[in-house]
Amino acid sequence: MLGKALLSLVILGVVMGALLFGPAGTLAWWQAWVLLAVYMVCGLIITLALARRDPALLQRRLKGGPTAEKRPRQQVIMGFASIGFTSLLVVPALDRRYGWSHVSAPLALLGNALVALGFYLVWRVYRVNTFTSATIELAEDQHVISTGPYARVRHPMYAGALVYVLGMPLALASWWGFLGVAFMLPFLIWRLLDEERFLARNLPGYSEYQRKVKWRLLPHVW
């Protein structure tokens, strides 16, 4: 299983590199190399940690993407989310090629810090919730998790993902890259709300948890 997870990570890195450097038309783009390094190192650390601490969760995380979803609605959501993630790479690459915008080096490094912070927040979710599947489904023995980050917001995984998604355009030195964030955000919210309805119907105690923890993504905001 670890071998499969590492292979998936390598394939992801190759695909991300192609989506960055192909449209950019150059390899001389230090911001893209730094982002790839941060993304891959964070992914590797989490993969190795899950393989040691929670291999069952690692196995669940390997089953993701539009084709892994069982319900047509989620297949549509994840399909558009995948397009959005692709645009987070391709639009900044085109920006690099044609010089549409300029982001300073300190801001680019701040973007990488946000990417790393987002991965850290996701790792905190993994540590307290072994049921964090990449698809919306219930494990046989699943129960409500209300500790750790789940004591503050109902969807800390989405919150962490949103942090690193917001960091990516900055890391790639592209203001235009935030168009990808704007494209993805409605589908993230749609997925979140659909997941809440699914859990309220199928997971005992989830409705009570919703009443206890009011905030979905950001405390005191939403």
N, C-alpha and C positions, 0 to 999 in steps of 0.2 A: 504493500500500500504506500509506504514512504517513497518507493521508487516511482510509482505512478504520480504521486503528488509533486515530486521534484521534476519529473518530465513535463507535467502540466505547467509548472512554473517556468521552465526553460522555453517551452513553446509560447507561453504568454509573452515572455521577454522578447523573443524573436519577432512575434507579430507586432508588438508595440514598437520595436525598433523599425520595422518595415513601414508602419503607418506614420512614424515620425520622419525618418530620413528620406524615404521615397518622395513624398510630396515636397519636402524641404529642398530636395535636389542637391544636398550636400551632407557630408559627415562632420563638417566644421561648425558644430552647433553645441557649445559646451553645456548650455542649459538642458538640452535633451539628454546628453550623456549623464549629467548629474541626476536628473529626475529618474532615468532608468535605473541608475545605481541605487538610489534611495528606495524606489519601488521594489526592486528585486531583493535588496538586502532585508527590507522589512518583511516581504513575503517569505523569504527563506527562514528568517528567525521564527516567525509564527508557525511555519510548516514544521520545522524541527521541534519546536516546543509542543505543538499538538501531537506529533508522533510519539513524544515521550509521555505527555501528561494525559492525553485524551484521544487515542486513536479512533474511537468511535465517532467523535466529532469531526476529525479530519476526514473520515470516510464520507460523512454526510456533506461536508463542504465541497467534496469533489464532484458532487452531482448538482450542477447548477446550469443556468442558461435557459433560454426559451424552450428548448426541446425537453428539458427535464421537468418542466411544470406539467401538472396533471390537468389543470383547468384552462380552457381556452382564453379566459380573460387574462390570466397571469402569463400565458404564452405571448399574448399581444403586448402586455406591459413590459415584459422582459425583452421582447424583440425591439421595441422602441428604446428601452434603456440601453441596449447594446449599441444601437445606432448613436445614441447620445454619447456613450463612452468613446466610441470611435471618433466622433467629432471633436472630443476633447484633445485628441492627438492630431487629427488631420488639419483642423482649422489653424491651430498654432503653427503647424508645419508650413502651411501656405502663407501665414503671416510672416514667418521667418524668410520664406523665399521671396516674397514681394514687398516686404518692409512696410506693412500696414500700420504697425504700432511699435512703440518702444517702452520697455520696462527695465528699470535700472537693475544692476546686479544685486544690490541689497534686497530689493523686493523679490527677485527671483529666488534668492536664498531663503527669504521668509516663506515663499510658496513651498519650498522643499520641507521647511520646518512644519508647515501645516500638513503636508502629506504624511510625514513621520508621526505627527500628533494624531492624525486620523487613524493610522494603523494601530497606534498605542491604545486608543479608545476602543477600537474593535477587539484588540487582544484582551482588554479588561472584560468585555462582554463574554468572550470565549471562556474566561476563567470561572465565571459564575454560572454560565448557561450552556450545559452540554447539549441542549436540544436545538442549538442555533443552526438549523438546516439552511442550505442555500435555496431551497424551494419551500413553498408554503404547504406544510403538511404537519401531521402529528406523529410523534414517536409513540410506541406502544405504552411506555411508562411515563410519558411526559406529564409534568405538572407546572403550575405557575411559578415563575421565578420573580421574586420581589426584593432581592438583596442587591448590594453593590450598585452599579449604575441604574439598575431597574427600580431602585427606590426613588430616583429623581425623575426619570422620564420612562415612558413605556416602550420606546424604541431606540435604545442607545446604539444599536448596531447601525441604524440608518443615520443617526446623528454623527457617529464616527466616520461613516462613508461620506457624508456630506462635507465634513471638514477636509478630507483629503481630496475630494472632487473640487472644492473651492480653491485648494492650493495648487492644483495642476496647471491652470492657465498662467498663474503668476510664476510658477517654477519654469514654465516654458517661455516666459517673457512675452506674453501675448494678451492684450486686453480683449481682442476679438475672441479669444478662447472661451470667454465667459458666455458666449452664445451657446456653447455646448452645455454649460451648467443650466442656463435658462431652459434649454430643451429638455434636459433630464428631470428637472425639479418636479414638473407636474406628474410625471410617471412615477417618481419616487413617492409622492404624496398619494397617488392613486393606489399604488401597491400597499403602502402603509395602512390606508383606510380599509382596503379590501382584506388585508391580513387581520386587522382588528375585528372585522365582522366575522371572519372565519373562526378566530379563536373564541370570540364571545359565544358562538353557536356550539363549538365542539370541545372546548377545553374547560373542564369544571373549575370554577373559582376565578375565571378571567374577568367576568363582569364585575365581581367584587373588587378585583385588582384595579380595574378602570376607575371605579369610584374612589379608590384610595389614592392612586397616583393620577393627578389631573392632566399633567403635561405630556405631550407626545414626543416632541423633539427637543424643544428648548424650554427650560424652566422659566415660568412666569411670562412666557411668550405664546407658545402653542403646544 
